[in-house]
Amino acid sequence: MLLEIITPKKVLFKDEVDIVRVPGSNGSFAMMHNHVPIISSLEPGIIKVTQHTQDKYFELFEQAIVEQHSNRITILATRIEESYPILFR
């Protein structure tokens, strides 16, 4: 499925991915191939993208919007940047 992460200044990420986990306003959730269509608000937090068994992380600094339909996910965000994995103790 295609993931696009878009900010007002540029397209931060655009590529085929396997799984996307986002910090939804009512709790985190994941989207996979053939996920039911959804539009949701996102809270600040970490977006985890799995691509061919490798993970990428993006830190969302403000609320955002995610839309998924027809195996295409679009995240519209004002402040987001690529991040490193967070290790919990």
Backbone torsions as a table, in degrees:
resi	resn	phi	psi	omega
1	MET	NA	153.1	-176.5
2	LEU	-93.4	130.0	175.5
3	LEU	-114.5	131.6	172.2
4	GLU	-124.5	128.7	173.1
5	ILE	-113.0	116.3	-170.7
6	ILE	-120.2	133.4	173.0
7	THR	-115.3	169.8	177.8
8	PRO	-60.7	-24.5	-176.1
9	LYS	-94.8	-28.5	-175.6
10	LYS	-167.0	168.4	170.2
11	VAL	-87.6	111.7	-175.3
12	LEU	-76.5	-34.1	-177.1
13	PHE	-152.4	136.9	174.8
14	LYS	-153.2	109.4	-178.2
15	ASP	-169.3	167.2	175.0
16	GLU	-76.2	136.5	-179.1
17	VAL	-136.3	167.0	179.4
18	ASP	-99.5	-44.3	-177.2
19	ILE	-142.5	142.6	174.1
20	VAL	-129.9	123.9	176.1
21	ARG	-110.6	127.7	-175.5
22	VAL	-126.1	154.7	176.9
23	PRO	-87.0	85.0	-180.0
24	GLY	-67.1	159.2	-179.2
25	SER	-63.3	-26.6	177.8
26	ASN	-107.9	23.3	-179.5
27	GLY	119.2	158.3	-177.2
28	SER	-72.6	152.4	176.1
29	PHE	-150.5	160.1	-178.6
30	ALA	-116.1	151.4	176.6
31	MET	-124.8	134.4	179.3
32	MET	-126.9	179.1	178.2
33	HIS	-52.7	135.4	-179.8
34	ASN	64.5	26.0	175.6
35	HIS	-63.0	147.5	176.6
36	VAL	-60.5	142.4	179.2
37	PRO	-57.7	141.7	-177.4
38	ILE	-152.8	146.4	166.9
39	ILE	-127.7	128.9	-176.3
40	SER	-146.1	151.8	170.4
41	SER	-84.3	151.3	179.1
42	LEU	-119.2	149.0	176.8
43	GLU	-103.2	161.8	175.0
44	PRO	-55.2	140.9	-178.9
45	GLY	160.7	-160.2	-174.8
46	ILE	-105.3	133.1	172.0
47	ILE	-103.2	126.1	179.7
48	LYS	-109.4	125.6	-179.0
49	VAL	-117.0	122.9	177.0
50	THR	-104.5	127.1	-175.0
51	GLN	-137.4	107.8	179.5
52	HIS	52.8	51.0	179.4
53	THR	66.2	7.2	174.2
54	GLN	-110.6	142.7	-177.7
55	ASP	-106.0	141.7	171.4
56	LYS	-122.8	148.8	-178.4
57	TYR	-126.6	142.6	176.0
58	PHE	-130.2	136.1	178.2
59	GLU	-99.7	124.8	179.9
60	LEU	-98.0	121.0	-174.4
61	PHE	-96.2	-16.9	179.6
62	GLU	-138.9	169.7	176.4
63	GLN	-58.8	151.4	-178.3
64	ALA	-147.4	-176.8	-179.8
65	ILE	-128.7	140.2	172.5
66	VAL	-124.6	140.4	176.1
67	GLU	-131.7	134.8	177.9
68	GLN	-133.6	127.8	172.2
69	HIS	-162.2	147.9	177.4
70	SER	50.8	43.4	178.7
71	ASN	58.6	35.1	176.1
72	ARG	-134.3	123.4	179.9
73	ILE	-112.6	130.8	176.4
74	THR	-124.0	126.7	175.1
75	ILE	-113.4	121.9	177.9
76	LEU	-105.8	118.1	-175.0
77	ALA	-139.5	148.9	176.8
78	THR	-89.2	-45.1	-178.6
79	ARG	-126.6	106.4	179.4
80	ILE	-151.6	145.7	176.4
81	GLU	-149.8	156.6	177.8
82	GLU	-64.0	142.8	-173.7
83	SER	-132.7	176.7	176.5
84	TYR	-107.8	157.7	179.9
85	PRO	-57.7	143.5	177.1
86	ILE	-98.6	129.1	178.7
87	LEU	-99.5	127.5	179.8
88	PHE	-99.1	143.7	178.0
89	ARG	-104.1	NA	NA
